[in-house]
Amino acid sequence: MNQNFVTQLQSGLADLQSKGTLKKLNHLASPQSARVTMEGHGEVLILSSNNYLGLCEQLEVVNAGIQALHDFGAGTASVRFICGTFTVHRALEQALARFVGTPASMSFVSAWNANEGLTASIAEEGDFVISDALNHASIIDSIRLAKAMNRCTTGVYKHSDLDDLVEKLRANAGARRRIIWTDGVFSMEGSVAKLPQILQIARDHDAIVVMDDSHATGVLGATGRGTAEHFGVVGEVDIITSTLGKALGGAAGGFVAGPAALCETLTQKSRPQLFSNALPPTVAASALAAVEYIEAHPERVATLREHTLYFRAAIREAGFNPLDGDTPIVPIIIGETADAIRMSELLLEEGIFVTGFGFPVVPQGTARLRCQISAAHSRDDLDFAVRAIRKVGLAAGVIR
Ligand SMILES: Cc1ncc(COP(=O)(O)O)c(C=O)c1O
């Protein structure tokens, strides 16, 4: 073992520790739910989970995974094009396409993988790819990879600044293909992309729109079909990517949805698809059951929406000024990273698990507590959370 290497790593970690920005892992000993058992802390209320609809422990979703374990075994032992494609993958992909309103879809072991392989599969030398400044890290890395591998031209427009987007598209009017990449919901802000305007700009500039809807699938729109449903433009987005690891059962996995020819292209070209095992059938079956559950129970999506409105109003009344938005991501800006992490630790002592995010996940000086609401919460849970956040906020001098 190279001891120098270990010593260097330890010194990097000690540096983070001294700045108060070292992340610590908490171990849960029960299913992801409104309340969980956390090692060393007993029962705590979770306000940091992407389990937006409470489907992680929904009986139908869990049972579908168990049944698939019996029907298909533990895993695929192969990538898709060799011998890793199971009938449950096809069933899931048909259901996902139906749900988000595209002709086809293709599953991946994570949304990270879905995004990572996408840009390089559709952008070549002479193409222009432009990305919102606050897009998810998986989109940023996907574009960097495409640029390094295929030498496409890339650009970034200021967050949700459509004048900047237009200006940069105009400057690249000679490109063979123009691709606009945006999150549907921006995960650290809880804000929604200006999708109708982005679609119009894409039409005006002969561009295509790729939208990562990971925090919107199952969440936005009357029946949870995402950002396109929220704005009444289902079927108009060229490519939608999303995760199965949040509202859709929360296990893992992601997908790209769009024209059949796109999914066929990904089978040929997407490197995570070509060089990594397929989604385990258990996970595919649970995600399929989650989609079917949401289709049969739109009231679960309505409950999430009502809880979100309730929490946003209550946290304001408690003296905080969260970032505005329509989504269940409710960020309370604290400022310094160490303060956000300290508040999160104090909240844990009060029985609330809410993560403090700081640089480099969010810009310097905008560290925040990111509260996430779930349909699994009860009104009592939300009241309990607001009381605790107020108590800790007063103690920390964040509110008066
Ligand atoms: C917008 C967005 N895209 C992609 C991902 C990655 O999802 P997955 O966990 O399925 O890789 C996340 C997860 O945090 C996300 O928030």
The ligand as a Tripos MOL2 file, in Angstrom:
@<TRIPOS>MOLECULE
LIG
   16    16     1     0     0
SMALL
NO_CHARGES

@<TRIPOS>ATOM
      1 C1        -31.7250   16.4890  -12.2580 C.3       1 LIG1
      2 C2        -31.0820   15.1590  -11.9670 C.ar      1 LIG1
      3 N1        -30.6390   14.4160  -12.9870 N.ar      1 LIG1
      4 C3        -30.0520   13.2170  -12.7850 C.ar      1 LIG1
      5 C4        -29.8820   12.7160  -11.5130 C.ar      1 LIG1
      6 C5        -29.2210   11.3740  -11.3290 C.3       1 LIG1
      7 O1        -30.1890   10.4290  -10.9990 O.3       1 LIG1
      8 P1        -29.7800    8.9420  -10.6940 P.3       1 LIG1
      9 O2        -29.7080    8.8260   -9.1990 O.co2     1 LIG1
     10 O3        -30.8590    8.0950  -11.2800 O.co2     1 LIG1
     11 O4        -28.4560    8.7070  -11.3460 O.co2     1 LIG1
     12 C6        -30.3240   13.4490  -10.4080 C.ar      1 LIG1
     13 C7        -30.1160   12.9280   -9.0400 C.2       1 LIG1
     14 O5        -29.7980   13.6050   -8.1250 O.2       1 LIG1
     15 C8        -30.9470   14.7080  -10.6440 C.ar      1 LIG1
     16 O6        -31.3740   15.4570   -9.6260 O.3       1 LIG1
@<TRIPOS>BOND
     1     1     2 1
     2     2     3 ar
     3     2    15 ar
     4     3     4 ar
     5     4     5 ar
     6     5     6 1
     7     5    12 ar
     8     6     7 1
     9     7     8 1
    10     8     9 2
    11     8    10 1
    12     8    11 1
    13    12    13 1
    14    12    15 ar
    15    13    14 2
    16    15    16 1
@<TRIPOS>SUBSTRUCTURE
     1 LIG1         1 GROUP 0 **** ****
